[in-house]
Amino acid sequence: MVVAAKPLALLRPVAANQPKTRLSLFHRSIHQSNRQSSVTATINIIPAIKSKNGPCAINVDVAALCRDGHLKEALGILQVMDQQGIRVGSELYSSLLDTCAKVKALEEGKQVHAHMLAKEIELNKFLGAKLVGMYAKCGSLENAHDVFKKMPNSSVFAWNAMIRGYTMQGHCEEAVKMFSEMQRYGMQPDKFTVPCVIKASAGLGVLQDGRKIHSFAVRSGFGSDVVVGSALVDMYIKCGSVDDACQVFDKMSQRDAISWTGMISGFAQSGYGNEALGLFRQMQIADVRPDSVTIASVLPACTHYADLRKGQEIHCFVIRDGFESSVILESALVDMYAKCGSIEDAQRLFDDMCHKDVVSWNAMITGYALNGRGREALKLFNHIKLAGIKPNQVTIAGVLSACTHLEDLQQGKHVHDYIITSGFEPDVIVMNALVAMYCKCGSIEEGYRQFEGMSKKDLISWNTMIAGYTLNGLYEEAIKLFRKMQLVNETPNSITITSVLPSCAGLLSVTLGEMIHGYIIRKGFESDISVGSSLLDTYGKCRNMDSARKVFDSMSPRDVISWNAMLAGYVQNGNYNLALKLIFQMHCEDMKPNSITVASALSACGYLAALQQGKEIHNFTLRNEFELDIIVGTALIDMYAKCGSIKDAQLIFNQMPERDIVSWTAMISGYAMHGHGEDALALFYQMQHAGLKPDHITFTAVLSACSHAGLVDEGWKNFDSISRNYGMAPSMEHYACMVDLLGRSGHLDVAHDFIKSMPLEPSASVWGALLAACRANHNVEVGETVAEYLFALEPQNTGNYASLSQIYAAAARWDGVERVKQMIKENGLKRRPGCSWIQVNNRVHVFLAGDKSHPQTEKIYATLRNLALQMREAGYLPDTKIVMHDLEEEKDNVIFNHSKKLEISFG
């Protein structure tokens, strides 16, 4: 069936030298035939053009139909002309083939080709090149190559069409080979050939091959061509050589919008956001007007630094300069706002878009995922399918990322099912996202199964799996995979190193950490800040602070993460004074702290009971307008509680705009350590009423509160609720708290039986709690039994020996005291002296038992003697039962020289 032609309004105006009468009749006939659907209606136009100018007129107007995209109507007229025996000219075939290529209408192109064969049209250089180009642009490279081979004399246009076709379809290697073959046949490439082959070289990403083609372009006189220059810039960027791209760009005598856009895009893609923005400004100074693609290329520079203000400035520029709305531009703006954290603005722009393509939907889905709004991302994924737009690889990767952030394994499996049932062919990006989702959601076995099933793995695949093992505590597996990737010649990068180092820390293996440190030095990663920070964290957790400090001192530059890692290492290893000194050094070097820095510094103050310095850090947060977020607020609660100011802790807790389970637990723990058991329990019940589910640490704090306040019944009730109400198995810490509660309440036999009934093998902390209760209650029999378990579990812990010795001393069992001393001596142990400290005038003073090293020793002991005399006169007699000396005079000296008394005397 012949399709009727379109109305006159769609056609090109009549040329002045053409017969107006006949053409007007012809146009009226077409207009009339447009309202009819039969072949007869179209045939009616033929009498109007049977003149010597008729075929020429048809060619002209068919060409106009083709230009306006009315391919079916043009083919309908071709069929009528064929039926009427009217000769079809090369120009008409050319117009039809161009239109088929433009709209990628392969089947219609094949019909035109078949018509040419049926009419035995000579395949000259002109038509041959058009036919090759049509097949190539429609993706049928086999047909294109077949036509190309049959051409008696191929032209440079045909060669160009083949090279362009291979490049467009991603067969870049074939395109480069075709370029070499072209020269072997003596065909000289032109200025259209060179940009195509440069683009193919960019697709291959081989820098040396790209440089060879660059040399050819210069030798052939195409080096100054603006199109060639723009293609070279793009090629060097994609081959990873920003410096070469800059050199080409700088040497270009003429630059158009494409050249500037290519260089801006290259800077932005390579992480040089400031350079991209600077070049964008230079482009405007050079009076070259950016287009929508330029804007879309510069916006990622804003997202690289999450610079919302710069992005808003560019958006204002777009509005001020009257850019026409386009899907490319609007999608880029949505992406910028989302990645800069302004998801509401992104959503408004997205909702206002008249036309949305898959890129627009992807920008919004990915934006939701990045901003922690995974549920909205999943909803949008359902909407995109309802909108009739087919999701692509980026869509699926974005949705899987949303599932990963939500840690929603079930939803992730639904997306995986969609991939399988829809016949979707996942690429390496989607597979990496799938592996990450399973690993982050705790299904590490399925994650590894997907990883192993990948036909092609890239570096991100290996990094994702190593990070997955580390995240799930499978540290040895992460180390093994790190070694395996090197055996298959996959070179690790800085992300690999930062993924595997936490496994060394998890294993507490200094040796493994040092081995990877050596690898870092050999491969030149030591200058990478993220690697250095990860190395600091590893050494800190492996308790090797000397190595950590050497790494820290060698780092240049250092960012706030590096400082935080070093600070956390000091705090974790009990070097609280050094932690506070580091804070001072940080201030001197003008490094701005963040919430993590403040939390670590407050933790150090809490352990030192350095209330004054803790208050100074608190004041610092207020002066510098730190938000009282969960991290800072919780750290302040913990610091004030440990420094004895429970009211300040409570005040901070009440002021916090948002609290999580850690915040509630910190406050409950604070009440517990101050003996406010009733307040701790009241807060615990309030937390449950607020809908928060307690975790293991919360229950440890609650049971500790019961222990300190002697609330036995409440302790049993909450211990039982761990499994009964929350489906959790009580941890070793929970059993230890219950033993401590029972022991403090004098129920030693019940505590002993409780330990015997434990489903877990009791740890040293559990037996230690009972031994402490035996010491407090002077129970020698149970104490001896418990001590035997502790000596087996912790043979090097002198504290257990001291506790047993104190039990003997309280019962005047001096033979037992001597026996314990002999055991310590035989085992080669040395008891560390007691240590206390006090902060005076922003300086922490440390005292050991019997310490005489302080500059004010004489004053300290004189004050202590005076206090002791006043206490005796007031009727106070010290309890010397647990002092491990037989003579009363020796007992008095031991108590008199206690480190805590020296600290108080100095204060």
C-alpha positions in Angstrom: 0.0 0.0 0.0 1.3 3.4 -0.9 1.3 6.0 1.8 -0.2 9.3 0.8 2.1 12.4 0.8 2.1 15.1 3.5 0.3 18.5 3.1 1.9 21.3 1.1 2.9 23.2 4.3 5.5 20.6 5.0 7.2 20.9 1.6 9.9 23.3 0.4 8.8 26.5 -1.4 8.8 26.3 -5.2 11.9 27.5 -6.9 11.5 30.6 -9.1 12.7 29.0 -12.3 10.2 26.0 -12.1 6.8 26.0 -13.9 4.5 27.4 -11.3 1.3 26.2 -13.0 2.3 22.5 -13.2 3.9 22.5 -9.7 1.0 24.2 -8.1 -1.2 21.5 -9.7 1.3 18.9 -8.4 1.2 20.3 -4.9 -2.6 20.4 -4.9 -2.7 16.8 -6.1 -0.4 15.8 -3.2 -2.5 17.8 -0.7 -5.6 16.0 -2.1 -3.9 12.6 -1.9 -3.0 13.2 1.7 -6.7 13.0 2.6 -7.0 9.6 0.8 -5.5 6.3 1.8 -5.5 4.3 -1.5 -2.9 3.9 -4.1 -5.3 5.3 -6.6 -5.3 8.7 -4.9 -1.5 8.9 -5.2 -1.6 7.8 -8.8 -3.8 10.8 -9.5 -0.8 13.1 -9.2 0.9 11.5 -12.2 -1.0 13.3 -15.0 -0.1 16.6 -13.4 3.6 16.0 -13.9 3.9 14.2 -17.3 6.0 16.9 -18.8 9.6 17.4 -19.4 10.0 19.1 -16.0 7.9 16.5 -14.1 10.5 14.0 -13.0 12.8 16.8 -11.9 10.0 18.3 -9.9 9.3 15.0 -8.2 13.0 14.6 -7.3 13.0 18.0 -5.8 9.9 17.5 -3.7 10.7 13.9 -2.6 14.0 15.3 -1.4 12.0 17.9 0.6 9.9 15.1 2.1 13.0 13.3 3.1 14.6 16.3 4.6 11.5 16.8 6.7 11.6 13.2 7.8 8.5 11.9 5.9 10.2 8.7 4.7 7.1 6.6 4.2 5.5 9.2 2.0 8.6 9.5 -0.1 8.8 5.7 -0.5 5.1 5.7 -1.5 5.8 8.2 -4.3 8.9 6.1 -5.4 6.5 3.1 -5.7 4.1 5.1 -7.8 6.9 6.4 -10.1 8.0 2.8 -10.5 4.5 1.6 -11.5 4.2 4.5 -14.0 7.6 3.9 -15.6 9.0 7.2 -14.5 12.8 7.2 -14.2 14.2 7.6 -10.7 17.3 9.7 -10.6 20.4 9.3 -8.4 19.4 12.4 -6.4 16.2 10.7 -5.3 18.0 7.5 -4.2 20.6 9.7 -2.4 17.9 11.6 -0.5 16.1 8.3 0.4 19.4 6.7 1.6 20.3 9.8 3.7 16.9 9.8 5.4 17.1 6.1 6.1 20.6 6.6 7.7 19.4 9.6 9.7 16.4 7.8 11.3 18.2 4.5 11.3 15.5 2.8 9.2 17.3 -0.3 8.2 14.3 -2.1 6.6 13.3 0.9 4.5 17.0 1.3 3.5 17.0 -2.4 2.3 13.9 -1.6 0.2 15.7 1.3 -1.5 18.7 -0.9 -2.1 16.5 -3.7 -3.5 14.9 -1.1 -5.8 18.3 0.0 -7.1 19.3 -3.6 -7.8 16.0 -4.3 -9.6 16.5 -1.3 -11.8 20.2 -2.2 -12.3 21.3 1.1 -11.1 25.1 1.5 -11.5 26.8 1.5 -8.1 29.0 4.5 -8.7 31.3 6.1 -6.2 28.6 8.5 -5.1 25.7 6.1 -4.6 28.0 3.3 -3.3 29.3 5.6 -0.6 25.7 6.6 0.3 24.7 2.9 0.5 27.7 2.0 2.7 27.0 4.9 4.9 23.3 4.0 5.3 24.1 0.4 6.3 26.8 1.5 8.7 24.7 4.1 10.5 21.9 1.6 10.8 24.2 -0.8 12.5 24.4 -3.4 9.7 28.1 -3.5 9.3 28.0 -6.8 7.5 25.8 -5.4 4.7 27.9 -2.2 4.6 31.1 -4.3 4.2 29.5 -6.4 1.5 28.5 -3.3 -0.5 31.9 -1.8 0.0 33.7 -4.9 -1.4 31.4 -5.0 -4.5 32.1 -1.4 -5.4 34.3 -1.3 -8.6 36.0 1.9 -7.5 35.6 2.8 -3.9 35.9 6.5 -3.1 37.3 8.2 0.0 33.7 8.8 1.0 33.0 5.0 1.1 36.2 4.4 3.2 35.1 7.1 5.5 31.7 5.6 5.8 33.1 2.2 6.8 35.6 3.7 9.3 32.8 5.8 10.8 30.4 2.8 11.0 33.0 0.6 12.8 33.7 3.5 15.2 30.0 4.2 15.9 29.3 0.5 16.6 32.3 0.2 19.0 34.5 -1.8 16.7 37.3 0.6 17.1 40.1 -1.9 16.4 38.5 -2.7 13.0 38.2 1.1 12.3 41.9 1.6 12.9 42.7 -1.4 10.7 40.5 0.0 7.9 42.4 3.3 8.2 45.8 1.5 7.7 44.3 -0.6 4.8 43.0 2.6 3.2 46.5 3.9 2.9 47.9 0.7 1.6 45.5 0.8 -1.3 46.8 4.3 -2.1 43.6 6.1 -0.9 44.6 9.4 0.7 42.6 10.1 3.9 40.9 13.5 4.1 39.9 15.9 6.9 36.8 13.8 7.5 38.7 10.5 7.8 41.1 11.7 10.5 38.5 12.7 13.2 36.8 9.4 12.7 40.0 7.3 13.2 41.0 9.5 16.1 37.7 8.8 17.8 38.3 5.0 17.2 41.7 5.4 18.8 40.0 7.1 21.8 37.7 4.1 22.1 40.7 1.8 22.2 42.3 3.9 24.9 45.8 3.1 23.8 47.8 6.3 24.2 50.7 5.3 21.9 48.4 4.5 19.0 46.6 7.8 19.5 49.9 9.6 19.3 50.8 7.9 16.0 47.5 9.1 14.4 48.2 12.5 15.8 51.6 12.5 14.1 49.9 11.4 10.8 47.4 14.3 11.1 50.2 16.8 11.6 52.2 15.4 8.6 49.2 15.4 6.4 48.4 19.1 7.1 45.3 18.5 9.2 46.8 19.5 12.5 45.3 23.0 12.4 41.8 21.8 11.5 39.4 22.7 14.3 37.5 19.4 14.0 40.7 17.4 14.1 42.0 19.4 17.1 38.7 18.8 19.0 38.9 15.1 18.2 42.5 14.9 19.5 41.6 16.7 22.7 38.8 14.1 23.3 41.2 11.2 22.4 43.9 12.3 24.8 41.4 12.8 27.6 39.9 9.3 27.1 43.4 7.8 27.0 44.1 9.4 30.4 46.6 12.0 29.2 45.3 15.4 30.3 48.7 17.0 29.7 48.7 16.0 26.0 45.1 17.2 25.7 46.1 20.6 27.1 49.0 20.9 24.7 46.8 20.2 21.7 44.1 22.7 23.0 46.7 25.4 23.7 48.2 25.1 20.1 44.8 25.4 18.4 44.7 28.7 16.5 40.9 28.4 16.2 38.6 26.9 18.8 34.9 26.4 18.5 32.4 25.4 21.1 33.2 21.7 20.5 36.9 22.3 21.3 36.2 24.1 24.5 33.5 21.6 25.5 35.9 18.7 25.0 38.6 20.2 27.2 36.1 21.2 29.9 34.6 17.8 29.9 38.1 16.2 30.0 39.0 18.3 33.1 35.7 17.5 34.8 35.9 13.7 34.1 39.6 13.6 35.3 38.8 15.2 38.6 40.1 18.6 37.8 37.0 20.5 38.8 38.6 23.9 39.4 40.4 23.7 36.1 37.1 22.8 34.3 35.3 25.8 35.9 38.2 28.1 35.1 38.2 27.0 31.4 34.4 27.6 31.3 35.0 31.2 32.4 37.8 31.6 29.8 35.4 30.3 27.1 33.0 33.1 27.9 35.8 35.7 27.9 36.9 34.4 24.5 33.3 35.2 23.3 32.6 31.6 22.4 29.0 30.9 23.4 28.6 27.6 25.3 25.8 25.3 24.2 23.8 22.8 26.2 26.5 20.1 25.9 29.1 22.6 27.3 26.8 23.2 30.4 26.2 19.5 30.8 30.0 19.0 30.7 30.9 21.7 33.3 28.3 20.8 35.8 30.1 17.5 36.9 33.0 19.8 38.0 30.6 21.2 40.7 29.5 17.7 41.8 33.1 16.7 42.2 33.5 19.2 45.0 29.8 19.1 46.0 29.9 22.8 45.3 26.2 23.7 45.2 26.9 27.4 45.0 28.9 27.1 41.8 26.3 24.8 40.3 23.6 27.4 41.1 25.7 30.1 39.4 25.8 28.0 36.3 22.1 27.4 36.5 21.5 31.2 36.7 23.8 31.7 33.7 21.6 29.2 31.7 18.5 31.1 32.6 20.0 34.6 32.0 21.4 33.7 28.6 18.1 32.2 27.5 19.2 28.6 26.8 16.5 26.6 25.2 15.2 23.7 27.3 16.7 20.4 26.3 16.7 17.0 27.9 20.5 16.9 28.1 20.7 20.2 29.9 17.9 19.6 32.3 19.1 16.1 33.1 22.6 17.5 33.9 21.1 20.1 36.2 19.0 17.4 38.0 22.2 15.3 38.4 24.2 18.3 39.8 21.6 19.3 42.4 21.2 15.7 43.5 24.9 15.0 43.9 25.5 18.4 45.7 23.0 17.3 48.3 20.0 19.5 47.2 17.7 16.7 46.4 14.6 18.8 46.8 15.8 21.2 44.0 16.6 18.2 41.9 13.2 16.8 42.4 11.5 20.1 41.5 13.5 20.3 38.2 12.7 16.7 37.4 9.0 17.1 38.0 9.0 20.3 35.8 10.6 18.5 32.8 8.3 18.3 29.8 10.3 15.5 28.3 12.3 12.9 30.2 14.6 10.3 28.8 16.4 7.4 30.6 19.3 9.7 31.5 16.8 12.0 33.3 15.3 9.2 35.3 18.8 7.8 36.1 19.9 11.1 37.5 17.0 11.2 39.9 17.2 7.6 40.9 20.9 7.8 41.6 20.4 11.1 43.4 17.9 9.5 45.7 20.2 6.7 46.4 23.2 9.0 47.1 21.1 11.1 49.5 20.0 8.2 51.6 16.5 8.1 50.2 16.5 4.6 48.8 12.8 4.1 49.1 12.1 7.0 46.8 14.7 5.6 44.3 12.8 2.2 44.3 9.5 4.0 43.8 10.9 5.9 40.8 12.3 2.6 39.4 8.7 1.3 39.3 7.5 4.6 37.7 10.1 4.5 34.9 8.7 1.1 33.8 5.2 2.4 33.9 6.3 5.4 31.8 7.3 3.0 29.0 11.0 3.9 29.2 13.3 0.9 29.2 15.9 1.0 32.1 19.5 0.7 31.1 22.7 -0.4 32.9 23.0 2.9 34.8 19.3 2.6 36.0 19.9 -0.9 37.4 23.2 0.1 39.0 21.4 3.1 40.7 18.6 1.0 42.0 21.0 -1.7 43.3 22.9 1.1 45.0 19.7 2.2 46.7 19.1 -1.4 48.0 22.7 -1.4 49.2 22.3 1.8 51.2 19.0 0.5 52.7 20.7 -2.9 53.4 17.4 -4.3 52.0 18.4 -7.8 50.7 14.9 -8.8 49.8 14.4 -5.7 47.5 17.8 -6.3 46.1 16.8 -9.8 45.1 13.7 -8.5 43.4 15.9 -6.2 41.2 18.1 -9.2 40.5 15.0 -11.2 39.4 14.1 -8.3 37.1 17.5 -8.5 35.5 17.1 -12.2 34.8 13.4 -12.2 33.8 13.6 -9.2 31.5 16.4 -10.6 29.5 18.6 -7.8 30.6 22.3 -8.2 29.7 24.2 -6.8 32.7 27.5 -5.2 32.0 30.4 -5.1 34.4 29.0 -2.0 36.1 25.7 -3.7 37.0 27.5 -6.9 38.1 29.7 -4.8 40.4 26.6 -3.2 41.9 25.1 -6.6 42.3 28.2 -7.9 44.2 28.2 -4.8 46.4 24.5 -5.2 47.2 24.8 -8.8 48.3 28.0 -8.2 50.3 26.6 -5.0 52.1 23.4 -6.8 52.9 25.2 -9.7 54.6 24.8 -12.3 51.9 28.6 -12.7 51.3 28.3 -16.2 49.8 25.9 -15.0 47.0 28.1 -11.9 46.5 31.1 -14.2 45.9 29.0 -16.4 43.6 28.1 -13.4 41.4 31.7 -12.3 41.5 33.0 -15.7 40.4 30.3 -15.9 37.6 31.5 -12.6 36.0 32.8 -13.3 32.5 34.8 -10.0 32.7 36.1 -8.5 35.9 37.6 -5.0 36.2 39.5 -3.5 39.1 36.3 -2.3 40.7 35.0 -5.9 40.8 38.0 -7.0 42.8 37.9 -4.0 45.1 34.2 -4.6 45.8 34.7 -8.2 46.7 37.7 -7.4 49.0 35.7 -4.7 50.7 32.8 -7.1 51.1 34.9 -9.6 52.9 36.4 -7.0 55.1 32.9 -5.5 55.9 31.7 -9.0 56.9 34.7 -9.8 59.1 36.1 -12.4 56.8 39.6 -10.8 57.0 41.6 -13.8 55.9 39.5 -14.2 52.8 40.1 -10.5 52.0 43.9 -11.0 52.3 43.7 -14.1 50.1 41.7 -12.3 47.4 44.2 -9.4 47.5 47.0 -11.9 46.7 44.9 -13.7 44.1 44.2 -10.5 42.1 47.9 -9.9 41.7 48.5 -13.5 40.5 46.0 -12.8 37.7 47.9 -9.6 36.8 45.2 -7.2 38.1 47.1 -4.3 39.5 45.7 -2.9 42.8 45.0 0.8 43.2 44.7 3.0 46.2 41.1 1.9 46.8 42.3 -1.7 46.9 44.8 -0.8 49.5 42.3 1.0 51.7 39.9 -2.0 51.4 42.4 -4.6 52.5 44.2 -2.7 55.3 41.2 -2.9 57.6 41.5 -6.7 57.3 45.0 -6.5 58.7 43.6 -4.4 61.6 40.7 -6.8 62.1 43.3 -9.7 62.4 45.4 -7.4 64.7 48.3 -8.5 62.5 51.1 -6.0 62.6 53.1 -8.3 60.3 50.5 -8.2 57.5 50.1 -4.5 58.0 53.9 -4.0 57.6 53.9 -6.2 54.5 51.2 -4.1 52.8 53.1 -1.0 54.0 56.1 -2.3 52.1 53.9 -2.9 49.0 52.6 0.7 49.3 56.1 2.1 49.3 57.3 -0.1 46.3 54.2 0.9 44.2 54.4 4.6 45.1 51.1 4.9 47.1 52.7 6.5 50.1 51.7 10.0 48.8 48.0 9.1 48.6 46.2 10.7 51.6 43.5 8.0 51.8 46.1 5.2 51.9 48.1 7.0 54.6 45.0 7.5 56.7 44.1 3.8 56.3 47.6 2.8 57.3 47.4 5.0 60.4 44.1 3.4 61.4 45.7 -0.1 60.9 48.8 0.6 63.0 46.6 2.2 65.7 44.3 -0.9 65.9 47.3 -3.2 66.0 48.7 -1.1 68.9 51.8 0.0 67.1 51.6 3.7 67.7 55.3 4.3 67.0 54.9 3.1 63.4 51.6 5.1 63.2 53.4 8.3 64.3 56.2 7.8 61.7 53.6 7.4 58.9 51.8 10.5 60.2 54.9 12.6 60.4 55.9 11.6 56.8 52.5 12.5 55.3 52.4 15.7 53.3 49.8 17.0 52.9 47.5 15.7 55.7 43.7 16.1 55.7 41.3 16.0 58.6 40.8 12.3 58.1 44.6 11.7 58.6 44.5 13.7 61.9 41.4 11.9 63.0 43.0 8.5 62.4 46.1 9.4 64.4 43.9 10.9 67.2 41.7 7.8 67.3 44.8 5.6 67.5 46.1 7.5 70.6 42.7 7.3 72.3 42.2 3.5 71.5 45.6 2.8 72.9 45.2 4.8 76.1 47.6 7.6 75.1 45.1 10.3 76.2 47.7 13.0 77.0 49.3 12.5 73.5 45.8 12.8 72.0 45.2 16.2 73.6 48.7 17.3 72.5 47.8 16.3 69.0 44.6 18.5 69.2 46.8 21.4 70.1 49.2 20.7 67.2 46.2 20.5 64.9 45.1 23.9 66.0 48.6 25.3 65.5 48.6 24.0 61.9 45.2 25.6 61.2 43.6 22.3 60.4 39.9 22.7 60.8 38.4 19.8 62.9 35.2 18.0 62.2 32.7 16.1 64.3 34.8 13.0 64.4 37.8 15.1 65.7 35.7 16.6 68.4 34.3 13.2 69.5 37.8 11.7 69.8 39.1 14.7 71.7 36.1 14.5 74.1 36.8 10.8 74.6 40.3 11.5 75.7 39.1 14.1 78.2 36.6 11.6 79.5 39.2 8.9 80.2 41.4 11.5 81.8 38.5 13.0 83.8 39.8 16.3 82.4 36.6 18.2 82.9 38.1 21.7 82.3 39.6 20.7 78.9 36.3 18.9 78.0 34.4 22.1 78.7 36.9 24.1 76.5 36.3 21.7 73.6 32.5 22.1 74.2 32.9 25.8 74.1 34.9 25.5 70.9 32.0 23.6 69.2 29.7 26.4 70.3 31.9 29.2 69.0 32.5 27.4 65.7 28.7 26.7 65.3 29.1 22.9 65.3 25.7 21.3 65.1 24.7 19.3 68.2 24.4 16.3 66.0 24.4 12.7 67.1 28.2 12.3 67.0 29.1 15.5 69.0 26.1 15.2 71.3 26.8 11.6 72.3 30.5 12.4 72.8 29.7 15.3 75.1 27.3 13.1 77.2 30.0 10.5 77.6 32.7 13.0 78.5 30.6 14.9 81.1 29.4 11.6 82.7 33.0 10.3 83.0 34.2 13.6 84.4 31.6 13.4 87.1 29.2 16.1 85.8 26.0 14.0 85.3 23.8 17.1 85.2 25.7 18.6 82.3 25.4 15.2 80.5 21.7 15.2 81.1 21.4 18.8 79.8 23.2 17.9 76.6 21.0 14.9 76.2 17.8 17.0 76.5 19.1 19.6 74.1 19.9 17.1 71.3 17.4 17.6 68.4 17.9 14.0 67.3 19.0 10.9 69.2 19.9 7.4 68.1 20.4 4.3 70.1 24.0 5.2 70.9 22.9 8.6 72.4 20.4 6.9 74.7 22.9 4.2 75.7 25.5 6.8 76.6 23.1 8.6 78.9 21.9 5.3 80.5 25.6 4.3 81.0 26.3 7.7 82.6 23.5 7.2 85.1 24.8 3.7 85.8 28.4 4.8 86.5 27.0 7.5 88.9 24.9 4.9 90.8 21.6 6.4 89.6 20.1 3.1 88.8 16.5 4.2 89.0 17.1 7.1 86.6 18.9 4.7 84.2 16.0 2.3 84.2 13.5 5.1 83.7 15.4 6.4 80.7 15.7 2.9 79.3 11.9 2.4 79.5 11.4 5.9 77.9 13.7 4.8 75.1 11.6 1.7 74.4 8.4 3.8 74.5 10.0 6.1 71.8 10.2 3.0 69.5 13.9 2.4 69.7 15.1 -1.2 69.9 17.9 -1.7 72.5 21.1 -3.5 71.3 23.6 -5.5 73.2 25.5 -2.4 74.4 22.3 -0.9 75.8 21.5 -3.9 77.8 25.1 -4.0 79.2 24.5 -0.4 80.4 21.1 -1.3 81.9 22.5 -4.3 83.8 25.5 -2.3 84.9 23.1 0.3 86.3 21.2 -2.5 88.2 24.5 -3.8 89.5 25.7 -0.4 90.8 22.3 0.3 92.5 21.8 -3.2 93.8 18.5 -3.7 91.8 18.6 -7.5 91.7 15.0 -8.1 90.6 15.2 -5.4 87.9 18.4 -7.0 86.7 16.9 -10.5 86.4 13.9 -9.0 84.6 16.0 -7.2 82.0 18.4 -10.0 81.5 15.5 -12.4 80.7 14.0 -9.8 78.3 17.1 -9.9 76.1 16.1 -13.3 74.7 12.4 -13.3 75.5 11.4 -9.9 74.2 14.1 -9.1 71.6 15.2 -12.5 70.4 18.9 -11.8 71.1 21.3 -14.2 72.8 22.8 -12.7 76.0 26.5 -11.8 75.4 29.4 -12.5 77.7 29.3 -8.9 78.9 25.7 -9.5 80.0 26.6 -12.6 82.0 29.5 -10.7 83.6 27.1 -7.9 84.6 24.7 -10.4 86.2 27.5 -12.1 88.1 28.7 -8.6 89.3 25.1 -7.7 90.3 24.7 -11.0 92.3 28.1 -10.7 93.8 27.7 -7.1 95.0 24.4 -8.1 96.6 26.2 -10.9 98.5 24.6 -13.8 96.6 27.9 -15.5 95.9 26.6 -19.1 95.7 23.8 -18.0 93.3 26.4 -16.2 91.2 28.6 -19.3 91.1 25.6 -21.5 90.1 24.6 -19.0 87.5 28.1 -19.3 85.9 27.9 -23.1 85.9 24.6 -22.9 84.1 25.9 -20.6 81.3 25.4 -21.9 77.7 28.8 -20.3 76.9 32.2 -21.1 78.2 32.7 -18.4 80.9 35.3 -15.8 80.0 37.9 -14.1 82.2 35.5 -11.1 82.6 32.8 -13.4 84.1 35.1 -15.1 86.5 36.8 -11.8 87.3 33.4 -10.3 88.4 32.9 -13.2 90.8 36.5 -12.9 92.2 35.9 -9.2 92.8 32.7 -10.1 94.7 34.7 -12.7 96.7 37.2 -10.0 97.7 34.4 -7.6 98.7 32.7 -10.3 100.8 36.0 -11.9 102.1 35.0 -15.3 100.8 38.2 -17.4 100.7 36.7 -20.7 99.6 34.9 -19.5 96.5 37.7 -17.0 95.8 40.3 -19.8 95.6 38.2 -21.8 93.1 37.5 -18.8 90.9 41.2 -17.7 91.0 42.2 -21.1 89.6 40.0 -20.6 86.5 41.4 -17.1 86.0 45.1 -18.2 86.4 44.4 -20.7 83.6 42.6 -18.1 81.3 44.9 -15.2 82.0 48.3 -16.4 83.3 49.9 -13.0 82.7 47.3 -10.9 84.5 48.8 -9.8 87.8 45.5 -8.2 88.9 44.0 -11.7 89.5 46.9 -12.7 91.7 46.6 -9.4 93.6 42.8 -9.9 94.2 43.4 -13.4 95.6 46.2 -12.1 97.8 43.9 -9.4 99.1 41.2 -12.0 99.9 43.9 -13.9 101.9 45.0 -10.8 103.6 41.5 -9.8 104.7 41.2 -13.3 106.3 44.7 -13.0 107.9 45.8 -15.9 105.8 49.4 -14.7 105.5 50.6 -18.1 104.2 48.2 -17.6 101.3 49.6 -14.2 100.7 53.2 -15.5 100.6 52.1 -18.4 98.3 50.6 -15.9 95.8 53.8 -13.8 95.9 55.8 -17.0 95.2 53.5 -17.8 92.2 54.0 -14.3 90.8 57.8 -14.7 91.2 57.9 -18.2 89.6 55.9 -17.0 86.6 58.2 -14.0 86.1 55.4 -11.5 86.5 55.7 -7.9 87.8 52.8 -6.1 89.2 52.3 -2.6 87.7 51.9 0.0 90.4 48.5 1.8 90.8 48.2 5.0 88.8 46.0 8.1 89.3 45.9 11.5 87.7 44.4 15.0 88.2 44.1 18.0 86.0 45.2 21.4 87.4 45.5 24.5 85.3 45.0 22.7 82.0 47.8 20.2 82.8 47.3 16.6 83.7 49.5 15.3 86.6 50.0 11.6 86.9 50.9 9.8 90.2 52.0 6.2 91.0 51.7 4.5 94.4 54.5 5.8 96.6 55.5 8.3 93.9 58.2 10.9 94.9 59.1 12.1 91.4 56.8 15.2 91.3 58.5 18.6 91.7 56.2 19.4 94.7 56.6 16.0 96.4 57.5 17.6 99.8 54.4 19.8 99.8 52.2 16.8 98.7 53.3 14.5 101.5 53.2 17.3 104.1 49.6 18.0 103.0 48.8 14.3 103.1 50.2 13.9 106.7 48.2 16.9 107.8 45.0 15.4 106.3 45.7 12.0 107.9 46.2 13.6 111.3 42.9 15.5 111.0 41.1 12.3 109.9 42.4 10.4 112.9 41.4 13.2 115.3 38.0 13.1 113.7 37.8 9.4 114.6 38.4 7.9 111.2 40.3 4.6 111.2 41.4 3.1 107.8 40.3 -0.4 106.8 43.6 -2.3 106.5 42.2 -5.8 106.2 43.0 -6.2 102.5 46.5 -4.7 102.7 48.9 -7.5 102.0 51.3 -6.9 104.9 51.2 -8.5 108.4 52.6 -5.5 110.4 50.2 -2.6 111.1 52.9 0.0 110.5 53.5 -1.4 107.0 49.7 -1.4 106.3 49.5 2.3 107.3 52.3 3.1 104.9 50.7 1.3 102.0 47.4 3.1 102.5 49.2 6.4 103.1 51.1 6.2 99.8 48.2 5.2 97.7 48.3 7.0 94.3 44.7 8.3 94.7 45.6 9.9 98.0 48.7 11.6 96.4 46.5 12.9 93.6 43.9 14.4 96.0 46.6 15.8 98.2 48.2 17.6 95.2 44.8 18.9 94.1 
